[in-house]
Amino acid sequence: MAKGLQAFWWTMLLLFCFIQEMGAWAMHTAVESPGLGQPGDPALLAGGRVKRGWVWNQFFVVEEYTGTEPLYVGKIHSDSDEGDGSIKYTISGEGAGTIFLIDEITGDIHATERLDREQKTFYTLRAQARDRQTDQLLEPESEFIIKVQDINDSEPRFLEGPYIGSVAELSPIGTSVMQVMASDADDPTYGSSARIVYSVLEGEQHFTVDSKTGVIRTAVADLDRETQDRYEVVIRATDMAGQLGGLSGSTTVTIVVTDVNDNPPRFPQKMYQFSIVETAPVGTAIGRVKAEDSDVGENTDMTYQVKDEEGVEMFKVTTDSNTQEAVISVQKPLDYESKKVHTVVVEALNKFVDPRFVDLGTFRDQTIVRVSVLDVDEPPEFRPPSNLMEVQEDAHVGSVVGIVTALDPDTANHPVRYAIDRTTDTERIFDIDANTGAIVTGKVLDRETAGWHNITVLAMEADNHSQVSRASLRIRILDVNDNPPELATPYEAAVCEDAKPGQLIQTISVVDRDEPQSGHRFYFTLAPEATNNHHFSLLDIKDNTAAVHTQRVGFNRQEQDVYLLPILVVDSGPPALSSTGTLTIRICGCDSNGAIQSCNSTAYVVSATLSPGALIALLVCILILVVLVLLILTLKRHHKSHLTSEDDEDMRDNVIKYNDEGGGEQDTEAYDMSALRSLYDFSEIKGGDGGGGPGEGLPSGNPASELHALPQWVQSPDLDFSVFRDYICKKVEQADEDLSVPPYDSFQTYAFEGSDSPVPSLSSINTWSSGSEQDFSYLGVWGPRFRQLAALYAGRRGEEDSEES
């Protein structure tokens, strides 16, 4: 049937083209002005006659032609063509020679390829008519258009897919979800090939689509996200306005049903049970419960609260914002002995309630939480929790200050023992009875030394000392009047010689270390030994101060320059205590204005020039300068003596060190410094002329005595050190003249031994005697320390004797 319809449409299109060709009109172009031709143009006839114009049809070609023969497009014709074939027709432009071919004699144009209007809607070409013999233009070149005529060969397409829309659940019927649009590549100006209508292929039970606009709407009012949260709807677009034979395309639209708060929270259980120890601190989490909500997102956000009064007092419920769980925690300390089980009513309710769905029911739910309190062995508790005690400072040692009481809160009610934390009472001022808790004084108290004592009392179970509780106790020492009042300072006053009676000399006050609860009250009188005093009077001002006035006219400091006035001060007790203080009064000379000029012989003399502070500062500066000068001189002297000692020591070492000949290669003891620092006395160990061996000058009976006698040298009476002095002087002169050498350039030169040494040399270097004069046989009796040296020189001596012989 589809093939029959296609053939029918092709027949109708061909008939339409034939009718257009039969009703074509001719186009005549006359050259009536110079703008259509130029002088000498071969297209113009001689004599200036008017040129005849083109004659052709309006050209159309249908797209998607499937015939085997070239499709006839139309004919171009010049009215000068007499049909004798003398005119040659040609075309140029888009598709000329490839898509479109022209018959040069008849001017017929054929399309040789299948055209597609959706790719190109028209082609622009140019036509020429030339004389076949001369190839001259007979007509001016003219442009014409071949239009590609549309057929319904393109189906509608949804170019913006895939489509995803959303709609809230429980939306009313007709709620707009989204809009889809399809496009058709066919010519919208020709026929109904591009007229599209929309329809629902799948999902029409829940959604509809507007046939013209493509707007998708809900078809039902009971969309429930909790039942189905998405729908796949297939929308079809059909061209030809939906008529028979129209082409169609489809797309799938995913519609997501969004959530609304239409479901209240619900607890999965009506009762939950938890347990916790009675010693759990406040804020400890007991457990978690959670109400389920079928909604999603913020519609599941909820809060929890405790509904019963008992639960509100003992427990607190908070909401975990991440998990939406109710966290139940302790709000007040628990006590197993008081109550073993607590019942808490917890309610859950949504944070955000949609007023449109209030009629669906209450959006809250309740559950019961049973909390069991577990018993533990608790430490004793102090009752009552008073932490203040008072005791008089004159209390005797062992007096009871107070009693602390602690009880075991457990049902077993174990006996309690008491103790004092000695880190808080290191001086052991207080003690406590371990059984009764009575706190007594352990030492004499003194409020003036320490008015408060803070101690820590321990209470523990008698059979389990690990269960310990602590209580801080403050003990206040109450004052007892046990300190007499005293003058605030050692008062001294000055009075002019010409003072008048009743003149105020000094106001005095007192201090008392005691602190009576009613406050201080002091009384002032002159001491009994001053009752015969006629020079001064004492007035009690009644405000814990007293004033001293003169009682006579004038004083004579030549007769008496200092008066000592004893004053008796008494406190208010009880018991009343008193003390006597002395006021020193000096008689001074004053000027006419009453300003004191001098007291005794040295009074106020220094003050007229320099103050005592300035004098002290001046003396300190002078002392510092003296110390600095002495320090500098000491450092210079020490430095100079140090340099001198170093020079002496270097010279002594340089001279003495090179007099050492050693005892051989095995001698590790070097030499005796005491022998070197004494006057050398060399004994004659050889014969009278020094040529004998050691055996001739020493006893031969005991080798040990020989070895012991070797270091015992005696100074020779004819020893001369002038040769060393001359040699050293010579080297010193050479060093002084040579400015390029360092100060110690001649260390090695002091190895000079001189000549005619009393001790025979063991070396053949720098010796004045020949080898034949040396006899080293005495080395053999010097002991094992010289054995290697004796073997070496004895062998050398044997070789020399053989050479001489």
PEQUILIN-V964262 format. One record per residue. N is the residue number from 1. RES is the residue in one small letter. PSI is psi in radians with two decimals (999 if undefined). D_CENTER is the distance of its C-alpha to the mean C-alpha in Angstrom with 2 decimals. Layout:
n: {N N}
res: {RES RES}
psi: {PSI PSI}
d_center: {D_CENTER D_CENTER}
This chain:
n: {1 2 3 4 5 6 7 8 9 10 11 12 13 14 15 16 17 18 19 20 21 22 23 24 25 26 27 28 29 30 31 32 33 34 35 36 37 38 39 40 41 42 43 44 45 46 47 48 49 50 51 52 53 54 55 56 57 58 59 60 61 62 63 64 65 66 67 68 69 70 71 72 73 74 75 76 77 78 79 80 81 82 83 84 85 86 87 88 89 90 91 92 93 94 95 96 97 98 99 100 101 102 103 104 105 106 107 108 109 110 111 112 113 114 115 116 117 118 119 120 121 122 123 124 125 126 127 128 129 130 131 132 133 134 135 136 137 138 139 140 141 142 143 144 145 146 147 148 149 150 151 152 153 154 155 156 157 158 159 160 161 162 163 164 165 166 167 168 169 170 171 172 173 174 175 176 177 178 179 180 181 182 183 184 185 186 187 188 189 190 191 192 193 194 195 196 197 198 199 200 201 202 203 204 205 206 207 208 209 210 211 212 213 214 215 216 217 218 219 220 221 222 223 224 225 226 227 228 229 230 231 232 233 234 235 236 237 238 239 240 241 242 243 244 245 246 247 248 249 250 251 252 253 254 255 256 257 258 259 260 261 262 263 264 265 266 267 268 269 270 271 272 273 274 275 276 277 278 279 280 281 282 283 284 285 286 287 288 289 290 291 292 293 294 295 296 297 298 299 300 301 302 303 304 305 306 307 308 309 310 311 312 313 314 315 316 317 318 319 320 321 322 323 324 325 326 327 328 329 330 331 332 333 334 335 336 337 338 339 340 341 342 343 344 345 346 347 348 349 350 351 352 353 354 355 356 357 358 359 360 361 362 363 364 365 366 367 368 369 370 371 372 373 374 375 376 377 378 379 380 381 382 383 384 385 386 387 388 389 390 391 392 393 394 395 396 397 398 399 400 401 402 403 404 405 406 407 408 409 410 411 412 413 414 415 416 417 418 419 420 421 422 423 424 425 426 427 428 429 430 431 432 433 434 435 436 437 438 439 440 441 442 443 444 445 446 447 448 449 450 451 452 453 454 455 456 457 458 459 460 461 462 463 464 465 466 467 468 469 470 471 472 473 474 475 476 477 478 479 480 481 482 483 484 485 486 487 488 489 490 491 492 493 494 495 496 497 498 499 500 501 502 503 504 505 506 507 508 509 510 511 512 513 514 515 516 517 518 519 520 521 522 523 524 525 526 527 528 529 530 531 532 533 534 535 536 537 538 539 540 541 542 543 544 545 546 547 548 549 550 551 552 553 554 555 556 557 558 559 560 561 562 563 564 565 566 567 568 569 570 571 572 573 574 575 576 577 578 579 580 581 582 583 584 585 586 587 588 589 590 591 592 593 594 595 596 597 598 599 600 601 602 603 604 605 606 607 608 609 610 611 612 613 614 615 616 617 618 619 620 621 622 623 624 625 626 627 628 629 630 631 632 633 634 635 636 637 638 639 640 641 642 643 644 645 646 647 648 649 650 651 652 653 654 655 656 657 658 659 660 661 662 663 664 665 666 667 668 669 670 671 672 673 674 675 676 677 678 679 680 681 682 683 684 685 686 687 688 689 690 691 692 693 694 695 696 697 698 699 700 701 702 703 704 705 706 707 708 709 710 711 712 713 714 715 716 717 718 719 720 721 722 723 724 725 726 727 728 729 730 731 732 733 734 735 736 737 738 739 740 741 742 743 744 745 746 747 748 749 750 751 752 753 754 755 756 757 758 759 760 761 762 763 764 765 766 767 768 769 770 771 772 773 774 775 776 777 778 779 780 781 782 783 784 785 786 787 788 789 790 791 792 793 794 795 796 797 798 799 800 801 802 803 804 805}
res: {m a k g l q a f w w t m l l l f c f i q e m g a w a m h t a v e s p g l g q p g d p a l l a g g r v k r g w v w n q f f v v e e y t g t e p l y v g k i h s d s d e g d g s i k y t i s g e g a g t i f l i d e i t g d i h a t e r l d r e q k t f y t l r a q a r d r q t d q l l e p e s e f i i k v q d i n d s e p r f l e g p y i g s v a e l s p i g t s v m q v m a s d a d d p t y g s s a r i v y s v l e g e q h f t v d s k t g v i r t a v a d l d r e t q d r y e v v i r a t d m a g q l g g l s g s t t v t i v v t d v n d n p p r f p q k m y q f s i v e t a p v g t a i g r v k a e d s d v g e n t d m t y q v k d e e g v e m f k v t t d s n t q e a v i s v q k p l d y e s k k v h t v v v e a l n k f v d p r f v d l g t f r d q t i v r v s v l d v d e p p e f r p p s n l m e v q e d a h v g s v v g i v t a l d p d t a n h p v r y a i d r t t d t e r i f d i d a n t g a i v t g k v l d r e t a g w h n i t v l a m e a d n h s q v s r a s l r i r i l d v n d n p p e l a t p y e a a v c e d a k p g q l i q t i s v v d r d e p q s g h r f y f t l a p e a t n n h h f s l l d i k d n t a a v h t q r v g f n r q e q d v y l l p i l v v d s g p p a l s s t g t l t i r i c g c d s n g a i q s c n s t a y v v s a t l s p g a l i a l l v c i l i l v v l v l l i l t l k r h h k s h l t s e d d e d m r d n v i k y n d e g g g e q d t e a y d m s a l r s l y d f s e i k g g d g g g g p g e g l p s g n p a s e l h a l p q w v q s p d l d f s v f r d y i c k k v e q a d e d l s v p p y d s f q t y a f e g s d s p v p s l s s i n t w s s g s e q d f s y l g v w g p r f r q l a a l y a g r r g e e d s e e s}
psi: {-0.65 -0.70 -0.64 -0.72 -0.70 -0.74 -0.66 -0.78 -0.66 -0.69 -0.73 -0.67 -0.75 -0.71 -0.67 -0.74 -0.67 -0.72 -0.69 -0.71 -0.67 -0.54 0.39 2.69 2.64 2.58 2.12 2.22 2.03 2.45 1.71 0.03 2.80 -0.34 -0.30 -0.23 2.76 2.65 2.32 -0.08 2.23 -0.25 -0.29 2.41 2.68 2.61 0.01 0.40 2.76 2.34 2.47 2.62 -3.03 2.68 2.04 3.03 2.86 2.29 2.32 2.57 2.31 2.51 2.85 0.69 2.30 0.21 2.89 -0.46 2.68 2.48 2.21 2.24 -0.85 -2.99 2.43 2.48 2.42 2.43 -0.09 -0.08 2.09 0.09 0.24 0.05 0.25 -0.20 2.38 2.18 2.34 2.73 2.72 2.84 -2.71 2.08 0.04 2.27 -0.26 -1.13 -0.72 2.30 2.53 2.47 2.05 -0.40 -0.85 -0.43 0.19 2.39 2.31 2.58 2.20 -0.13 2.81 2.17 2.70 2.01 -0.50 -0.37 -0.72 2.22 -0.45 2.84 2.40 2.17 2.93 2.43 2.51 2.53 2.07 2.68 2.25 -0.53 -0.85 -0.21 0.46 2.57 2.23 -0.44 2.62 2.54 2.31 2.52 2.46 2.88 2.39 2.00 2.44 2.09 2.34 2.57 2.85 1.46 0.05 2.22 2.73 2.55 2.46 1.81 -0.32 0.16 2.98 2.68 2.37 2.13 3.06 2.68 2.47 2.51 2.72 0.42 2.58 2.85 2.43 0.06 2.23 2.29 -1.00 3.09 2.38 2.62 2.38 2.68 2.64 2.27 -0.17 2.92 2.02 -0.24 -0.09 1.97 -2.72 0.38 -0.48 0.19 2.04 2.45 2.62 2.62 2.83 2.15 -0.75 2.44 0.30 -0.22 -0.48 -0.37 2.70 2.89 2.44 2.20 -0.47 -0.75 -0.36 0.30 2.21 2.35 2.79 2.50 -0.21 2.89 0.03 0.61 2.23 2.02 -0.64 -0.41 -0.86 2.15 -0.04 2.69 2.52 1.93 2.28 2.13 2.34 2.42 2.22 2.32 -2.96 0.47 0.49 0.12 2.94 2.36 -0.13 2.66 2.74 2.75 2.77 2.83 2.73 2.23 2.15 2.08 2.05 2.26 1.99 2.78 2.55 2.77 1.40 0.12 2.20 2.78 2.59 2.28 2.28 -0.50 2.65 -0.16 2.40 2.59 2.33 2.81 2.64 2.57 2.66 -0.33 0.10 2.27 2.82 2.36 -0.11 2.30 2.28 -0.79 -3.14 2.46 2.70 2.33 2.39 2.52 2.20 -0.27 3.07 2.92 -2.53 -0.24 -0.25 -0.09 2.32 2.88 2.71 2.62 2.74 2.28 -0.59 2.70 -0.70 -0.76 -0.66 -0.60 -0.68 -0.47 2.76 2.45 2.20 2.80 2.21 1.95 -0.37 -0.73 -0.11 0.65 2.68 2.13 2.03 2.19 2.87 2.30 -0.46 2.67 2.45 2.72 1.99 -0.65 -0.47 -0.83 2.26 -0.47 2.36 2.43 2.20 2.31 2.05 2.31 2.41 2.39 2.61 2.52 -0.78 1.98 2.24 2.06 -0.31 -0.38 0.39 -0.55 -0.12 -0.26 3.08 2.32 1.05 2.81 2.71 2.70 2.84 2.32 2.10 2.15 2.03 2.25 2.21 2.41 2.42 2.78 1.89 2.65 2.84 2.72 2.37 2.32 2.32 2.85 0.79 2.39 0.41 2.26 2.75 2.58 2.51 2.54 -0.30 0.25 2.48 2.76 2.26 -0.04 2.53 2.18 -0.75 3.10 2.28 2.55 2.32 2.47 2.61 2.06 -0.22 2.82 -0.45 -0.48 1.10 2.64 2.66 2.47 2.62 2.68 2.86 2.32 1.88 -0.21 -0.37 -0.10 1.16 -0.49 0.02 0.87 -0.48 2.69 2.86 2.47 2.14 -0.45 -0.72 -0.37 0.23 2.22 2.19 2.80 2.44 -0.25 2.96 2.39 2.67 1.92 -0.58 -0.40 -0.82 1.95 -0.34 2.58 2.27 2.02 2.81 2.19 2.35 2.40 2.24 2.73 2.49 -0.61 0.08 1.56 -0.15 -0.38 1.57 2.40 2.70 2.58 2.27 2.30 2.25 2.17 2.11 2.27 2.03 2.50 2.54 2.44 1.56 0.19 2.18 2.71 2.68 2.70 2.49 -0.69 2.85 1.62 2.44 2.40 2.79 2.47 2.49 2.71 -0.54 0.50 2.61 2.78 2.53 0.07 2.29 2.21 -0.85 2.49 2.22 2.67 2.91 2.88 2.64 2.21 -0.33 2.81 1.42 2.62 -0.53 0.00 2.91 2.56 2.04 2.62 2.38 2.32 2.83 2.51 2.70 -0.56 -0.19 0.34 -0.50 0.20 2.24 0.20 -0.60 2.70 2.69 2.25 2.09 2.06 -0.13 0.17 0.59 0.34 2.86 2.69 2.40 2.23 2.74 2.66 0.01 2.99 1.94 2.73 2.77 1.90 -0.20 -0.55 -0.84 2.13 -0.18 2.34 2.38 2.03 1.89 2.31 2.26 2.22 2.27 2.36 -3.12 -0.05 -2.66 2.67 2.72 2.26 2.66 2.84 2.77 2.23 2.75 2.27 2.11 2.14 2.16 2.45 2.18 2.76 2.39 2.81 -3.00 -0.40 0.00 0.08 2.31 2.30 -0.78 2.53 2.16 -2.64 -0.42 0.03 2.34 0.27 -0.79 -0.57 -0.36 -0.36 -1.15 2.53 2.78 -0.63 -0.71 -0.70 -0.73 -0.74 -0.68 -0.76 -0.68 -0.73 -0.77 -0.72 -0.70 -0.72 -0.75 -0.74 -0.72 -0.77 -0.80 -0.67 -0.73 -0.79 -0.67 -0.74 -0.72 -0.77 -0.71 -0.70 -0.70 -0.74 -0.57 -0.71 -0.73 -0.73 -0.62 -0.73 -0.75 -0.73 -0.69 -0.77 -0.72 -0.74 -0.71 -0.62 -0.75 -0.64 -0.62 0.15 0.00 2.20 -0.22 3.11 0.25 -3.14 -0.46 0.09 1.87 0.01 -0.06 -2.16 2.97 2.03 -0.57 -0.56 -0.62 -0.55 -0.01 3.00 2.21 2.39 1.76 2.24 2.70 1.77 -0.20 -2.85 -3.02 -0.53 0.09 0.19 -0.15 2.97 3.10 -0.40 -0.30 -0.56 0.00 2.73 2.55 0.09 -0.71 1.99 -0.56 -0.67 -0.55 -0.79 -0.60 -0.45 -0.17 -0.84 -0.20 1.32 2.62 2.45 2.32 2.39 -0.44 0.42 2.34 2.13 0.16 -0.58 -0.65 -0.69 -0.70 -0.70 -0.76 -0.73 -0.70 -0.74 -0.60 -0.71 -0.68 -0.71 -0.61 -0.63 -0.48 1.84 -0.12 -0.13 2.62 2.99 -0.56 0.78 -0.39 0.57 -0.78 -0.31 -0.28 0.14 0.04 2.24 -0.21 -2.97 2.77 0.86 2.39 -0.49 2.21 2.40 2.49 -0.07 2.61 -0.01 2.42 0.49 2.50 -0.31 2.74 2.98 -0.47 -0.36 -0.19 2.29 1.93 0.37 -0.41 -0.26 -0.40 -0.39 0.15 -0.04 3.08 -0.37 -0.45 0.25 -0.77 -0.67 -0.65 -0.70 -0.65 -0.86 -0.51 -0.69 -0.67 -0.65 -0.64 -0.67 -0.72 -0.69 -0.67 -0.64 -0.71 -0.67 999}
d_center: {83.09 80.10 82.14 85.00 82.83 81.44 85.00 86.02 83.30 84.17 87.80 86.89 84.79 87.58 90.06 87.84 87.62 91.40 92.02 89.76 91.60 95.00 94.03 92.53 93.56 94.36 92.65 95.01 93.76 96.39 96.07 97.22 95.33 94.27 90.69 91.69 93.45 94.05 97.43 98.37 96.12 98.00 96.95 99.36 103.05 105.66 107.47 104.40 105.09 102.31 100.16 99.93 96.43 94.31 95.02 92.43 90.82 87.34 85.21 83.01 81.81 80.41 77.10 76.70 80.41 81.07 84.72 86.04 87.94 86.44 85.95 88.34 86.50 89.37 91.88 91.96 95.46 97.18 100.32 101.99 101.77 105.30 104.30 105.88 102.59 102.67 99.21 96.03 92.95 89.42 85.88 82.54 79.03 76.44 77.67 81.04 82.53 79.87 79.45 82.54 85.91 89.04 92.69 94.06 97.50 96.87 93.43 92.08 88.25 86.70 83.09 82.54 78.95 77.23 75.43 72.38 72.05 68.38 67.81 70.36 72.51 75.14 76.41 77.90 80.90 83.69 87.41 90.15 93.92 95.67 99.22 99.51 101.92 100.40 96.76 96.83 94.93 97.24 94.66 91.50 88.33 86.95 83.56 83.35 80.67 80.69 78.61 77.16 78.15 75.60 76.12 73.85 72.13 68.37 66.85 64.21 60.59 57.35 55.09 51.94 51.61 50.19 50.07 47.66 48.24 47.36 49.17 48.30 50.12 53.14 53.69 57.30 59.84 59.70 55.97 55.00 52.60 52.50 54.89 55.87 57.90 60.00 61.58 64.95 65.76 69.46 71.15 70.51 73.54 76.01 77.01 74.62 72.77 69.46 69.94 67.35 67.33 64.60 65.06 63.15 63.94 61.61 60.00 62.75 62.67 59.38 59.17 61.59 61.46 63.29 65.84 65.54 61.93 60.14 58.21 57.35 57.76 57.64 60.97 60.15 58.33 57.06 54.27 51.96 48.54 48.46 51.74 51.03 47.96 49.28 52.63 53.90 56.58 58.83 60.16 63.16 64.25 67.99 69.77 73.45 72.52 72.55 76.18 77.67 76.76 73.45 70.42 67.18 63.54 60.99 57.27 55.16 53.08 50.29 50.09 47.12 47.88 44.91 44.24 45.26 44.76 48.18 47.30 46.40 43.99 45.81 44.90 46.08 47.29 49.03 47.77 44.70 44.53 41.60 41.54 39.22 39.67 40.65 37.89 35.12 32.85 32.71 30.41 31.15 31.82 35.43 35.66 35.45 38.27 38.41 41.10 41.99 42.47 44.27 42.66 39.50 36.49 36.09 39.62 38.33 35.82 37.17 36.67 37.99 39.60 41.70 45.27 47.10 46.93 46.38 43.43 41.83 42.08 40.76 38.39 35.84 35.37 32.29 31.92 29.31 28.71 27.90 30.97 33.23 33.99 35.04 33.00 35.31 33.82 35.34 35.70 37.97 38.60 41.13 44.25 46.36 49.30 49.33 48.84 48.38 47.91 46.33 47.16 44.72 45.65 42.76 43.34 41.56 42.06 40.86 38.55 40.40 44.17 46.39 49.42 51.63 51.45 51.80 55.34 54.11 53.21 50.54 47.02 46.02 46.70 46.66 46.37 46.88 44.30 45.78 43.45 44.99 43.85 43.99 45.34 43.46 44.53 42.99 42.99 45.47 44.84 45.79 48.41 48.56 45.00 46.29 44.25 46.50 49.63 51.86 54.29 56.64 55.84 59.41 59.18 60.70 58.80 58.80 58.93 57.22 54.21 53.58 53.21 50.16 50.79 48.74 49.96 48.98 48.06 49.04 52.51 53.47 53.09 52.62 53.63 50.94 50.51 48.85 47.12 45.12 41.68 42.64 39.13 39.78 43.36 43.42 46.71 48.42 49.72 50.18 51.43 51.64 54.34 52.82 55.22 55.68 52.40 54.33 52.35 54.60 54.26 54.05 54.49 56.00 53.80 53.31 51.69 51.48 49.30 47.05 47.70 45.19 44.24 41.40 42.03 40.86 43.63 43.33 45.41 45.81 48.20 51.13 50.98 47.22 45.23 41.92 42.39 41.44 40.59 39.69 40.81 39.96 43.17 43.69 47.04 48.44 51.12 53.89 55.56 59.08 61.02 61.15 60.31 62.89 61.98 61.71 61.93 58.58 59.22 62.17 63.85 65.97 68.05 70.40 73.57 75.96 79.46 80.92 78.86 80.59 80.87 78.11 75.48 71.92 70.67 67.46 65.46 64.08 61.58 60.65 57.68 57.72 55.03 56.19 54.91 57.73 56.92 59.54 58.32 59.97 63.54 65.14 68.77 69.99 73.44 74.99 75.38 78.95 79.52 79.05 81.60 84.16 81.76 83.35 80.81 77.73 76.98 73.91 73.00 70.62 68.71 67.69 63.95 63.20 64.24 67.64 69.33 71.66 74.56 77.41 80.80 83.24 84.20 82.85 81.96 83.17 80.56 83.31 84.51 81.08 77.73 75.40 75.73 73.79 73.61 72.66 70.98 70.78 67.77 67.95 65.30 66.06 65.51 66.31 67.56 68.02 66.85 67.78 67.26 69.01 67.31 68.97 68.83 69.76 71.81 72.73 75.66 74.79 76.61 75.64 76.62 78.43 75.23 74.29 71.54 71.50 72.72 73.07 72.94 74.96 75.36 71.76 70.12 68.33 69.60 66.27 64.53 66.71 65.36 61.93 59.71 58.88 55.22 56.30 58.67 56.00 53.62 56.51 57.38 53.77 53.68 57.01 55.90 52.76 54.94 57.37 54.65 53.24 56.75 57.48 54.21 54.95 58.50 57.40 54.91 57.62 60.17 57.85 56.96 60.64 61.76 59.05 60.27 63.90 63.25 61.45 64.39 66.90 65.10 64.76 68.47 69.54 67.42 68.73 72.32 72.23 69.97 72.36 75.35 73.93 75.85 74.23 75.88 75.30 72.58 72.08 71.90 68.30 69.19 69.93 72.09 72.61 71.14 73.54 76.44 75.17 74.73 78.28 81.49 82.31 85.63 86.53 89.34 91.86 90.90 93.36 97.07 98.55 97.71 94.27 95.28 95.57 93.03 91.11 93.59 96.31 94.67 92.99 94.33 94.36 94.55 90.81 87.98 85.41 87.16 87.23 83.45 82.94 85.32 83.63 80.96 83.49 84.38 86.74 86.84 89.76 91.97 92.36 88.55 87.72 84.18 85.36 84.60 80.88 80.88 82.54 80.19 77.05 78.46 79.16 75.60 74.22 76.42 75.20 71.54 72.20 73.87 71.17 68.24 66.08 65.61 62.86 63.98 64.22 65.93 68.99 67.50 69.51 72.79 73.12 74.08 77.69 79.91 83.05 86.51 88.81 86.08 87.70 85.47 86.38 83.61 82.35 81.57 84.02 81.96 83.37 86.28 89.65 91.62 92.22 91.06 94.49 94.22 91.09 91.68 88.55 90.38 89.31 85.70 86.77 87.45 84.18 82.39 79.73 77.28 79.66 80.93 79.00 79.98 83.62 83.74 82.34 84.83 87.75 87.41 87.25 90.37 92.23 91.52 92.80 96.03 96.69 96.20 98.62 101.20}
